[in-house]
Amino acid sequence: MKMQKDVVPASTSAPLQAQFVTITEEEAGQRIDNYLLRICKGVPKSHVYRILRSGEVRVNKGRIDQLYRLVQGDVVRIPPIRLAEKPDNHVPAAEFDIIFEDTHLLVIDKPAGVAVHGGSGVSFGVIEQLRASRPDAKFLELVHRLDRETSGLLLLAKKRSALTNLHEQMRDGLTDKRYLTMVAGDWKNARQHIKLPLHKYTTADGERRVTVSHEGGMASHTIFSLLKKFEGFALLEAELKTGRTHQIRVHLSSSEFPILGDDKYGDFALNKALLKATDQRGALKRMFLHAHQITFTHPESGKNMTLNAPLAAECERFLVSLGKPLN
């Protein structure tokens, strides 16, 4: 359901009427509050919960609470909702390099510098742009997230059943996500486990940050494998055993091996120097972190799938510029 036609600006004189929506198979299983928050774009959360508490929202003509889970065929009454006039924030349609697509999944190769969704000062991201480019898609949701400056494999679900199944696989540790990253420093071990508890917080200006905290931090585990070693740099593969925010970046930074180009946890002086090429290497103008492989079970067929995305071109150029590795 598209709420744009049902939400009427305050300046209009058109009479407002309740809307009656029949829940489809793809919409079933959601809590009623989450469903309303998703379709009532621009409506304050407080207003959504007020109309739920007041009984103005009905399912099959009966009152429900905010914890009610929708069932296919439910008829939901959505009361008239009036919004103040707002400028139309146009989201440009965009498609991205597709690694895999079928009726259940869409897997893309996300470029660096593109947010996966709008918010925190970003008006739109990958998910909003894909929805704009696929207006007939009944369902399209992010399965997981990537940092804005991280490139590589991003999974999206085209059916709610696929989304639920993949979330269960990730929660149960049944997926395998691998990243390629270049760090500064003299990396020694061929394979190294880093287990540092991580605590997430928000800065005064609303920016998400993560720090190592042995008191109250979430257990976090990354396995790093040395692929290539250079003078002062190392190319690593990171295997996520847990999926915390900024996990790879903070695990490496806290171990004194900052990721090249990391503007939150990295070596800022080195990042600045890397912006210009030298006789020994090329320039690097982004964070060297790329989601290059993911393994999971297809939510419909049950087939084991491993997908790969080639190292982003700007990272590949920097890697080649370093010449022959030491190992």
N, C-alpha and C positions, 0 to 999 in steps of 0.2 A: 504493500500500500504506500502511495506517495502522499505525505501529509501536506505538501505545498498547496494543493487545491482546497484543502480543508481548513488551513490556517489563514485567517483573514486579517489584513492589516487594520489597525485601529482607525485609520482615516476613512475607510470605506463605509458606505451606508448599507451595504448588502446585508440582508438578514443572515444570522448564523444558525446553522442547524446541526444537530447531532449526526454523527456518521456511524454506520453499522458495517463492520468488517468481518468477513468470514475467514477464519484462520486456515492457512494452507498447511500441507505436509512439512514444508520447509520452515514455517514459522512455529510449528508445534514444538513443545518442550521448553520454551522460554518462560521465565517468570514474567508476569504481567507488567511489573514495574520496568524491567529491562526492555520489554517490547515497546512500551510507551515512550521511554526515553530515547529509543532508537528512531522511532518514526516521527516523533514530535520535535523535529530539529528546531532549535532556537527557543524552545519553551523551557523556562527555568525548572530545575529539578524540584524545587519547593512547590511549584504549581502542580507538577505531575503528581507528587505525593499527596497534595491537598485534595485533588479531584478523586484520588483513590480512597482516601480516608472518608470523604464526604459521601461516597456511594454513587457519585455521578458516573463512574465507569461501571458498566454491568457486563456480565458474561452470561449469555443465554437467559437474559432478563433478570438474573439474580445478582446479589451483591457478592463481592469477593474481596480478599485482602491482598496486599502487595506481594505475598509469597505464592499466590496461585500460579500454577504452571499451565500454560495453554495447551489445549488438545485440538488436534485436527478437526475442523468442522465447528468449533466454538464460534458463536456470533458475539463480537465485542462491540458494545456501545461506547463510543468516544464522544464526550460532550463537546459543545462548541468551545473553541479555543481562540482567543483574540490576542494578537501580538501587536506591539508598537511597530510602526513602519520602520523597516531597516533597508539599507542599500543592498542590492543584489550582489553578493560576492560570487562572481562567476568562477567556476572551477574548470580550467582547461582540460579537455579530454586528452588522454595520453595512453599509449600502449608501450610495453617494455619487452625486451628480448624474452621470448617464451622458451623455457627449457622443457616443459611438459604440460600438456593440457588434455583433459577428458571431461566427462560430464560431472565428475566429482571434485576435481582438483585443477588448480592453475598454479604453476610454479614458474616464477620469473627470475631473471638475473637483474637485481636492483643496482642501479649505478650509485656511486658515492655522491653525497651532497643532497640526496633526496630523502625527505622524511617518509616514514611508512604511513603516517596519518597526521591530520591537522591537530593543532594545539600547541601550547607553550611558545606562542609567537609565530607559529607556522599556520597559515590559513588553510592549507590543504596538503595532502601527501599522496603516496602511491594509491591507497585504497580509494580516496575520493576521485582521483584522476581515472582510475580504471572503471569505477562506477559510471563516471561521466561518459567514458568512451563505449560503455556497454549498457545503454539505458534499458535494454530489454532483459538484462540479467535479473532473475528473481531473487537471487541470494549470492552475496560475495563478501566474505569476511576474512580478515587476517587470521592465520593459524598461530603465528608467532611474530616477533618483531626483530628488526635489526636497527642498530644505531644509525642515525642520519649519515654519518661519514663512513659507515661500513658498506661495502658492496657485496654482491653475491646472492645466493639462493634465498628466496622468500616464498613461503607456501601460503596459498589462499584457498579457502574452501568454497565450492560452488553449491554445496548442499549442507544443511545444518547437521545431518547425520555424519557427514565427513568431518566437519569441524569438531563435533563431540568425540568422535573416534580418535582423531589425531591428538586432541587435548589429553585424552586418557592415555594414549601411548607415551606422550611426553611426560606426563605426571608419573607414570609407572617406570620411566627410564628405559623404554623400549625403542627409542629413536637414537640415532647416532649423528651428531652434528660436528663437522670438522671445518676449521678455519685455517687460512694461511696468513702469517703475520711476519713482519720484519722488525727485529728489535735491535737496540743499541747495546753494546757490551760484549764481553768475552764469554759466550755461552759454552759450558763445558760438557754437560751430560747428553748422551744420545737420547735418553728418555727420562723425563722428570715429572713427578707428581707435585702439584702445589695445592695444598689444602689450607686455605685461609678464610675464616668466617667474615662475611661481608655485611655491612650495615648501610641501608639506603636512607638518605635524608634530602631535604630540599633547602637550598640556600635562600637568603633573604630576598633575592630577586627572582625566586621561583624556579631556579635551575636544579635539575636532579643530579645528585652526586652520590658516590659510594665510597666508603672507607673500610679498611680492615678493622674489625672490632672483636676482641676475644670475649667481650661481655655483651651479650645480646645480639651478636652478629649471626647471620644465617650460615649454616654449614655450606661450604662451596668447594668444589673439586674440579681441577683442570689437569689434563695430562698433556705435556708438551713433548714433541719429538723433533730433534734437530734434523733438518733436511739439508741445508747448505750453510757453511760458515765462511765468512769473509773477514777482512781486517776491520775490526770494530763493529761488525754487524753479524746477525744470524737470521736465517730464514727458518721459521718453525711451523709445524702443524700443531694446532691446538684442538684437543678433543674435549668437548664439554661433558662432564659427568653430572653436573647440575646446571641450571639455566638462570643464574642470577643476573640482574641488571649490571652492565659494564664489567662482567666477571673476568673476561680475558684481560681487559685493559688494566684493571686494578691488581689482579694477581701478578701480572708482569711488572707493573710500576712498583709495587710494594716489594718485589724481589730484585729491584734495581736493574731491570731490563725493560726500559720504557719502549712502547711501540713508536716507530718513526711516524711523525706527523700527528700524534695524539695531542689535541689542543686542550684536553682536560687533565690528563694524568701524565703527560709525556715530559720530555726534556725540551723546554721552550726555546732555549738558546740553540740547541741542535736543530729543532724544527725550522727556525728562522734561517739557519745556515743551509739547510737542505733545499730551500726554495730556489737556490741558484746552483747551476752545475759547476763542477770543478774538473780538473784534469783527470781525477781518479774516479769520478762518478757523474751520473746525470742528476737532474733536479727531481725533487719529489714534492708535490704541492697538495697532498692529501694524506689521510691516515692510511698506513699500510696494514689493513685488516680486511680480509675477504672470505666470505662464507662459501667454501668451494665444494663441499660435499655433504649430502644428507642421506641417511638410510632410514626407511620406515616401512611399515606394512600398509599396502593400499587398503583404504577403509572399506571398499566394496568387494574387490576380488580376493583379498587376503594375500596377494602376491608381494614378496619382498622386493623393495625398490631401492636402488642407489642412484642418485642423480648428482651430476657434477656441473659446475660452472667454471670455465677457464679463468685464470687469474686476470683481473682487470688490466686493460692495456697500459694504463699509466704506471701501475705497479710492475708489470712485466718489463716495461722499458727501463725502469730504475734497476731492476734485478739484473737484466742483461748488461747494463752499464758498469756493474761492479766487476765484470770479468769472471775469470775462472775461480771457483771456490777453493778454499784451503783444504777442505776434506774430500 
